[in-house]
Amino acid sequence: YAGVIATANRIIHMDMSNAEFGQDYKDVIIAEAKLMRAYAHFMATEHWGAVPLILDTDKSASLSKPLVTRATVYAAVEKDLKDAEALLPDEAPAGSLQPTTWAAKGLLAKLYLTMAACKSNPSLNKGNANNNFQCSDLNYTSDELYQNVINLTTEIIESGKFSLATHAEMFGTQQYENSPETILAWHHNQ
């Protein structure tokens, strides 16, 4: 996660004033970096609970950053995803696996669902052995979080851009990235 976060931070804070492409393209590059940084922070806090929140490129400070609560990480992830949602395109260019606004919406729905489950799980919030996983200090109620999930997932479904795939579509071809279910996918080159 540290490598993804560090790379995303370098892109987000990069001086692109001399770049030979327009502001719209710069905005998309930054939005993609924010989406990746949000995903990495989200996964880190899901695995380890309280984690350092790294939002800058200062390597020396990164080594001494204190652990922050899950609620603090969730707030930063939410901000990055909302920024990405606003700037990413509605559709990826033909033949591209570029993230779209729908990827940000999908991850935001997952974030809200996770926050709601954490908020409503008393075993995580009452002095358990590992206080790193507490999230009782969220600024939302569980009902608000679940409603956000419903709103976002309904918007994704009603967009008509995604559908359930048949077994043959999912497993019968080499064109997995063309699955009608795919909202966001990472492909690893070997």
N, C-alpha and C positions, 0 to 999 in steps of 0.2 A: 504493500500500500504506500509505503514511503516514496518509492520511485514514481508512482503515478501522481501522488500529491505534489512532489517536488517538480515534476515536469509540467503539471497543470499550472502551478504557481509561476513558473518561469514564463509560460505563455501568457497568462493573465496579466503579469506585470511587465511584459516585454514592451520596449519602445518601438512601436510600429509606425512612427511618424514619417519615416522615409520609405515605407513599403510601397511597392509599385502596384498596389491593388486598392480598391475603394473601401470606404468605411463599412459598407454592408458586409463585405467579405471578412473584414477584421472582426466585426461583431459576431459573426458565425464562428470564427476561430476561437474567440474568447468564450462564447457560449458552450462550445464543445469541451473546452478545458474546464469550465465550471461544472458541466455535467459529469465529467470524469472525476474531478476533485470531490464532488458531492458523493458520488458512488463509492469512492475509496474511503472517505471519512465515515460514511454510513456503514460500510462493511467492517471497518476497524472497530467502531463502537459496538456493533453487533457481536463481534468475536471477543472483545476484551473489555467492554463496558466503558469506564472512564479512560479516555485517551487524550494525548496532546492534540490541540487544534492548530494546525499549521496553515496559515493563510498568507504567508509572505515568503520571500526567498532568502531570508537571513539564515544561513546554515548554522552559524554559531549559536544563534538564539534557539534554533529548532532542537538542539541537543538538550537544552535546559528548560524547555516549555513544561509547565505543570500539567498534570492530568486535569481535564475538565469533565463536568457531568455529562451524561448522555443528553440531557435537555439542552445543554449548551451546544453540543455537537449537532443535535437535531435542528436547532435554530439556524446554524450555519449551513447545514445541508439544505434545509428548506429555502433559504435565501438563494443559494447557488442554483437550485433547481428552478425556482421562479424566474431568476435572471435568464437561465438557459431556455426555459419555455417561451419567454418573450422574444428571444432573438434567433432561435433555431428555425429553419424553414419548415413549412407544413409538409413538404414532400422532399425526399432525397433526389438528387439528380439521377437520371437514368444510369443504371449500372453501378451506382454508388451505394455503399453501406453507411453513408453519413447519417449521424443521429438527426432526428427531427424533433419538432416540438412535442410529438406524441411520446417519444422516449422520455422526455422530461416529465410529462404528465403521468406516465406509467410509474416512473420511479417516485414521483411525489405521492401518488396513491399508495404505493408500497410503504413509503415513509410514514404516512398518516396511519395506515393500518397497524404498523409496528408500534407507533407511538400510542395508539389507542389500547393495544393489547398490553403494553408495558404499564400504562397509566392505570389500567383496571386490574392488574395482577398484584394482589396484596402481598404475595410472597416476595416480590421484588422490591417492595417499598417499605417493609417493616423490619429494618435492622437485620437482614439476612447476613450470612457469613461474608458475602462479597458485596459490600456496599457500592462497588463500581458499577453495578447493573441497575441501580435505582433510577427511576425517572418520575418520581412523584411531583417534581417541581416543574412539570410542563405547563405552559401558558394556555393550554386548551383543556376543555373537558373531554371525556371519552365520547360523548354524544357528538360534539363538534367535529372531532377527528373522524368518527365513522361517517358522518354526513359528508365531510370532504372526500372520503374514499368513494362514497356513492356518487357524488357529483362528478368526480374525475373519471371514474370507470364508465359511468353512463355516457359521458362525452366521448370517450375513446370508442365505445361500442357503437354509438350513434353516428360516429364519423363515417362509418362504412369503409374505412381503410383496412380493417383487419377482420378476419373471420377464422373459425375453427377449421383446421386442416384435416383432410382424410388421412388414414394411415399411409396410403400410397404416396400422398404428397409429402408427408413428413419423413418417411423412411425409404421410399422407392426410387429416389432419384439423387443425383449428385447436386442438385440445385437447392440444397437445404436453405440457403439464405433467401430464397424466393418464397419461403413458406408464408401463407397468408396470415399466420399467427404471429410472425416476428415483428416486434415493436422495436427492439434493440438487441443487437447481437455483436459479440466480439469474436473475430476469427483470428486464430493464431497460426502464423506461418511456421513451418518446421524447418 
